Structure formats: structure tokens, C-alpha cells
């Protein structure tokens, strides 16, 4: 299995790179949406899965990135790439500013604090003139679906690669797991918990900021109720819980599955109500039957298989 991982990954990346050559605009848009949610789920997993801080305001960084990029392009006349850079920096800086007081909290208190922060950002966007207020904001139109697909692909690939390298292949990831399991014990062992939590929070906010900037330019119109709504965070959380909290592959599996089901239901019924019902069922199943997500379920079956082969 380990020998097959690298060739399988290379084949998967090649297929996704060649997808625009075989898919029409409609299916290419769906695939771009799936990539977007993969990146968002992976970014939430940094603070929620590896660090153990359930952030219910993560969607605010997505919205901030969309607005910063749009304002930079419309009001500042800056190129799209510069807008994305500013979006990532603004989201990271905002996370560091918010994280200083909120990361002193744990559990439900941290979740409520981040939810309140996200709602505050939404209300500010509804009032400011530069964001278009309740009328929303239009972004320059670029009718080039392949450009947005490859831009999204590059951003998501970078998100996954950086997250995997830092969380799975570096000491930072081990230290964050120690904070998740027992923060007080990690402090006694010399782990700089405050600095690491702040770094993880800022890192997890950078990626949705960039993805939000791409999304805003792609859709050509942004509104607080579309990029700053609580449902953005809710879907990230459910995707990570379904795939496997604190794992490298889990958020990807959860995002692909849930977003794929969402688009399938929309194509078949043209309604969003069924997807909300499906999300509720997923939460019930995960809580009751697979608390470790799909990754934990697969690991459980593999352990049983090994026991069966080892038995006389």
C-alpha cells in the first residue's frame, strides 16, 4: 500500500490537471467548487483538528479575503495577484489580532467567541460603504473558467502541501497535537503553547483568505450573506468531522463527498433543502457511529483484517 501511494497521488494530480481538456464549463465549475471546499476543510482542520480549538468563525476569513481582493481590484486598481496576497495577509493579521484574547479560552467558550467574531464581521460588511453594504459588491468579470480552475487548483494544492508538511512532517504538528491532548502537560514540557496556537490560527486563516479572493473574482459578485454567512463554517466543520478530525486525508474525503452529494442533489431536484437534511443525517451518523470519521472507520477495518490474518 505504501509503495502505491506516490504513484496513485501522481496519477490523481495528473487527472485533475487534465480535467479541463475533457470537461465542459458546467462540470468544470462543479469541480472548481469541490476544490474550493477541499481547501477550506483542510484549513479548518489545522486549528480544529490538529490543535483542538473548534473555530466556528472560520468562514469570516473566507469573506474577508473575498472583500479585500475585490476592494484592491475595484478601488485600488491593483492586479488580481496582488489582491490575493493582500487577502492572505489581511486574514492572517486579523486571526492574530482575534486570537490573542480568544485563544485563552477553551471548548465551547472559544467556539462561541469565534462565532460572535464572525457575526461582527458580517454586520460591519453590511454597514461599510466600501463593501457595498447590503447591496453587495461587483467584481470585474473574467469569462475564463480554465483560469479560475487552475488558480483554484494551485491554491488548494499549496494549502494541502503546506498543511501536510507542517502538521504531519514537522515538530510543529507534534507540538500542536500535544496541545490538543493536554495543554497544561505540553507547557510543563517546554512547549510555547501561546505562540504555537497563534501561529496555527494565523496559518489556518491565511488559506481561506486566498481562496475567498479567488472565489470573489470567479463569481463576480460578493455579498455578506454569501461569503460571510455562518453556513460556510458549518459546512467546513461537517466535512472535517465526516472525513476524520486531525488527519491529513480526512478533510479531503469529507469535502469531496459532501460537496459531490450537494451538487448531485441540486442537479436532480434543483433544491437546497434536501442537502440540509442530508447534512443533519451525516452529523447524526458521525456522532453515533463513526466519531473518528471515514479515516477512523477505514483504520478500524484494517486492524480487524490484520487480526484475522494473524489468527491461526
Beta strands, then each sheet from edge to edge (+ up, - down):
strand 1: 137-138
strand 2: 221-222
sheet 1: 1+ 2-
end
